[in-house]
Amino acid sequence: MQYINYFNQVRSLELYNLEQFQTIEIDFRWTKIDQSDLVLIISIASLTNIKNLSTLQLFLSENKIEQENLFKIGSALACLQNLTNLELYLSKNNISDEGITGLCFNLSKSYNLKSLKLDLRSNLFNDDGVSGLGSTLSECKSLTSLALIVEDNHVGDNGLSNFGFKISKSSNLSTLQLSLMGNNINSQGASGLGQGLSNLKTLNNISIDLSQYMIGPQGAAGLAKAVNTSKYIQSIKFYLRSCKVGLQGSKELGFSLGKCSNLQNLSLQLTSNEICSQGAIQLVTGLANCNKLSNLSLDVEENLINEQGVTGLGSILANFQNLTNLNLYLSYNKFGQNGAEELGTALGNSKSLKTLVLHLSVCLLGELGAVSLCQGLANSLSITNLKLQLSNNKIGQKGCSSLISALANFKSLSILTIYLQENQIENIGAQDICRILPSCKYLKILQLFLSQNNIRQDIYNQLFFKLKKLMRIVSYQLSC
């Protein structure tokens, strides 16, 4: 039997027979423990008598841990012979290069450690520290999963490049998560990281956050090298918000990612990158070569994508033969009525899509654009789960009525979430929703968001009771 226990007082650790536990969480965040108490934690948390302990979460954020005690923590943890999963939270502790290297040197002696998460946000280490992380952790022979949060430190291009080359020497690492915001990284660092990780042949799951760094087209193309030579990569998450990727960078990303023949899950966050219509089209053109892709989340919000761009996006994505789940973020792109109509028509013709999420806030859709979008989508014979974010598009009363009527024509839709805030729907539009909803014959779960539409409370109450009476709708949420 697996046991779990939680400790948040130093002395409470002494009161338990810890030998029974397989999973332990020790939480001393923000408690300002003094160094004598920390020594007690170290001596108890050495936990050498707990033969069955396999999972440990240790929270020590904001405790000004001295370097010597940091070494002792690492040494104590290395004594846990059966420890396979470790989460160590050390943010805001003024940890230096020497401290983090010493800690990880001791952790590398944990011969059975398979999964490690290190939260090192807001400390004081720089290039030497992150390079040391790569060197020492690559020595963990059993390590298959590594998550590093090193936000808000002093890591630069050289340190990140060195980390990539050194961690690539890991013999069994298959899952890697890196969160790097708030450092001093440019295109050279992103490219160096990608080049180094390209040597990690066992990698099948990667997540990298380099948001708000000016890595540009060169950095984006270089980062993509981390995965385009891997035969095993199945899941990729790249967070590149506000990175100046541009048209050329998006083209290179699509081309490189298209080489991942076994890729099944992809999440690309490219908000505010000046990609433009042509860049978006070339990106998904490259991705079309990923024949096994089944789950795609593509965020290209605020990228100057026009009617031509969204039309091209829809046409190409509709032909992804194995794509079952699509999250498409297009808010703050001004493609208007015609673009929305083409997008709906294209995605409505997809034969594989089952779950579709469209974020289309502030896209100048207007009444006709929103209605045309839903009319096109309603032709789908495969979509069962639909989420539409249509806030602030001037849809109006008549548009709202027509939109709901169009959705009622879905033959397979069972789950619907729709955001219609700030659309001038008013009382008449809400009353029409009450009238039309019963015709949505296949709907079982409904979430409807209507705030900031100047709708009276009594009208909301009518809508609420109407939903309550629809017995086939087993779950609903009405936000007013």
Order of alpha helices (4+ residues) and beta strands (2+ residues): beta-beta-alpha-beta-alpha-beta-alpha-beta-alpha-beta-alpha-beta-alpha-beta-alpha-beta-alpha-beta-alpha-beta-alpha-beta-alpha-beta-alpha-beta-alpha-beta-alpha-beta-alpha-beta
